[in-house]
């Protein structure tokens, strides 16, 4: 691990969560749209826009992709940096019962509705049409939580698995979540440059469609032209399936790792699962660059920004506790 001061590391934690929320909020209004529909309406979407005609949602408001990730963050704060799955699960149920429920994909909705009855938050769904990328998007905080510890692969995989099983039990979804969490961990460490990040991640995770899609990206680096990059993303696939979401999110980040705006706008303007892809791309780019290098217009325009900032600081403290780097002294 490179030598980083606490301020630098907090900047990465904050950048990751802010970047996730920004990418999510940027992509939410056009989720499910085709590339052509986005181009016809907005040209090149690079600003927060209203969420359809629904006036109950503010411009720049993130969806369940970020909200459920923040539920995991909350579950680790106050427990010394260890996930409280039951606590996270009950927080997920509040999302199911709240306005964020409208954004939940069908497997997540069905899994949480079932958990509300049986109370077991490790019975995620598997089977046809359940391998969506939403659980992969919310895995980024797991990478942060382990970011200050000596790396323990068994504990790392266990935490990713437990966080994923709240809603999804498909092995490919677990693998996609592992890819996102491990990439975030590598970016916190700062020892792997973005140019080889995908190779490192593909070597670490299981060999399945997620890994094969990531290798497709590494074999054909993206050209500088934005339209060419968009065509490449569309060719990789823009559906909500976890292999396509993870590959296209990593590809958008790899196309412009040092330019947050370019990376997340590539992710969003490709169409399809724009909120999920935008959230993952934003988390990777934000972690790599740090909050201090994110565009001010996006940060200031993000609805819920104060809460995300507080969550990042709380998660950083939890990660310090888990790594034995934080000692709270009680004054008498």
N, C-alpha and C positions, 0 to 999 in steps of 0.2 A: 504493500500500500504506500502511495506517495504521502509525504508529510503535508498534512493540511491542518491549519489551525481551526479551532471551534467555529470561528466566524465563517471560514470558507465552507466547512461542512454544513453548517446551518443554511448557508446560501444554496447549497445543492438540494437539501431537503425541501426548502421552501420553493425553489425553482421547479422541482419535480411535481409537487402538489399543485402549485399555481399553473404550471404548464399543462398538467392533466385537465384542470378545470377550464382553462382557456380553450384548449383544443376541443374539448367536449362541448362547451358553449358555442364555439364557432360553427361546429358541425351539426348541432341539434336542429336548427330550423330547416335544414335540407336533408335530414336523415331519410334514406329511402329514395331520394331523387336520383335520376341518372345524371351523368356528366353533362349531357346536352341540355337537360332541363335547368341545371344550375347555371350553365353558360347563358342560356336564353334569358333567364331572370336577372342575373347579377353580373354577367361577364366573367370576371375573376373575383370570387368571393374572398375578401380579405379584411372584413370588418364584422363586428357583431350586428346581426339583423334580427328583426322581430320573429318570434316563433309563430308563424302563420298569422291567423286572425285572433289568436287567444290573448286577450289583454290581461289575463291573470298572471302571466309570466313576463318578467322584466327582460329587456334586451341584455344579453350577456349572461343569462342564467344557465347553469350547468344542469345535467340530467342525472339519472340514477347511476351512470357510469362513475361519476365522481362521488355522488352521495353515498353509494355503498362502499367505495374505497375509504371514505371518511368514517364510516361505521367501523371498519377494521382499525383505523387509526385510533378512534375513541376507545376501542376495546383493549388496546395495548397501553394506553395512558393510564397510569395509576396502578398498573399491575407489574411494575418493574420491567416493562418491555416485553412481556409475554402475552400472546393472543388469548383473549377470553372468548372462546367460540360461542358459548351460550350468550354472553353479553352482546357479541356482534350479531348473533342471530336475532335476538329480540329487537335490536336496533334496525335490522333489515325488515322486520315485521312492521315497524313504524313507517318505513318507506312504503311498504305494501298498502298500508292504510291511509297514506297521505297523498298529496298532489303529485309526488314523484312516481306514483304507481303507473301513471299513463305511459311512462317511458320504458317500463320493464319489458324485456322480451318474454315470449311465452314460456320457455323452460324455467326461467327465474320466477315468473309469476306463479306457475303451477307448483314449483318446489316450495316456495314460501307459503302458499295457501295450505299445502299439505303439512308443513312444519308447524303452522299455527294450530293444527289439530293434534298431531302426535307429539310435538315438542322436541323432536330430535333434529338437531341442525347439522347432522352428518349423513343425511339421506338424500343427497342430490340426485337429480334425474339423469338417466342414461337412456340410450336407444335412439330411434329415428328422430331426426330434426331437433336434437337437443345439444348438438356440438356447436353452440354459438360462442362468440368471443367476449361476451360481457364479463365473465369471470376472469378472463385474462387481463382485461383493462384494470380491474380493481386489485390486481396482484402487485402493482408497483410499490405500495407501502411495505410489503413484505421485504422487498429488496432494501428499502431504507432501514427497516427495523434491524436487519442483520448487518447494516453497512459499517458499523463501528466495532463489530466483534471479529475475533479470529474465525475464519470461515469453517463452519461445520456442515458438510453437505447433507448429512442425515437430518439434522435439525432444520436446515433450510428447506429441504424437500417436504419434510413433515408439515411445516407451517404453511407452505403453499398448498399442499394437499388438503389440510384441514380448512383453510380459507375457501378453497374451491368447492369442497363437498357440501358447503352450506346450501348450494343450489345445483351444482353440476357434478355428475359422477362419470362422465365420459372421459376415457383416458386421454383423448386428444385435447380436451379442454384443460385438463390438468397440465398437460405438456405445454400448451400455449401460455398458461398462467406462469409456469416455471420459466419459460423463455423470457417473459416480460420482467419477472422478479429478478432473474439472474442478470439480465442486461442492466437493470437499475443498480444492482449491487456492484457490477463491474464499473459503471460510470461513477458511483460514489468513490470507489477505490482509486480511480483515476490512473490505473496502470495499463489499460487497454484503449488504444486510440479508436475512434469511431470507425475507421476504415477496416478494422479487423473484428469489430464487435460481433457482427453476424456470424462469422466463422466460429468465434469462441462460444457463442450461444448454441449454435447448431451442434457443436461437439459435446456440449454439456447435457443437452436434453435427450430424450428418447428418440429413436429413429422412427418417425411416422410422417404423416402428411405435413405437419407443421415444420419439421426439420427439412423435409424435401422442398417445401416452398421457400424457406429461408435460403437454401442453397441455390435455388433458381435466381434469387436476387444477387447473390455474391458472384455468380458466374457472368453476369451481364451488368456491369456498373452503369448507373444512369448518366445520360448526357446532360449538359447544362440547360438545354432548351426545355422550358416548362411544359409545352404541349407534348413533346416527346415523352417526358417523364409521366405525364398524365396517361398517355396511351399505354405505357408500360405498366402502370398501376392497374388500369382497367384490364389489361391482359392477364395480370396475376389473379384477378378476381375481386369483385367489390361486394360480395354477398356478406351476410353476418356470420358465416361459418368461421370457426376459430382459425383454421389454417390460412384462409384468405385475409382475414382481419389482421392477424399478427404479421404476416409477410408484407402486406402493403403498408402497415404502420412502420415497420422496421425499414422498408424501402424508402419511404418518404423521409425518415430521419437520416438515412444514409446518403440521400441525395443532397442534403444541405445541413449537415450537423452543426455548423457554426452560424446558421441563419435561421433563427426560430420562426420568423414569419413565413419564410419560404417553405420550410419543412411542414408546418401545420396547414398552410394553405394548399400545398400539394395533396396532403392527406384528405382535406375536405373537398376540394374541387374535383376529385376523382369520382365522387358520387357513391351511392350505395350506403354502406354502414359508416356514415361520415362522423357520427358522434363517437362511436367506439374507436374507430381508427384515429380520429383527431385526439381523443383522450390519451391513447397509447403513445402516439407520436409526440404529443405535447409533454408527456411525462418524461420520455427519453431525452428530448431536446432541452427541457427545463432542467433536468438533472445534470446534463452535460455542461450547460452554459451557466447555471445558477440564476437565482432570482434577480440579481443585480444587472443581468444582461438581457432580461426579457423586455420586449417593447413596452414602454410606459402606457401607450394607448390601450393595449390589451389588458394590462394589469389594472389600470384605473377604471376601465369599463366593465370589469368582471363583477357581476352581481354576487354577493356573498364573499367578497375578498377578505374582509376582516376575519371571518370564521376560518377560511383556509389558512390564513397567516397564523392564527392561534393554533390550529391543528398541526401545522408544520413545526412550530416551536415545541408543542407538547410531544410530538413524535420524536423529535430530536432528543429531548430530555429522556424519553423512555428508552431510546436506543443507547444513550449514554449509560443509563442504569443497567441495561442488559449487558453491556460491555464492561461494567464495573468502573466506569469513568465519572460517575456522578454520585456525590455523597451529600445528602441533605442533612444539614445541622439544625437541630432544634434549639432555639434560644429560650432561656429560662427567665 
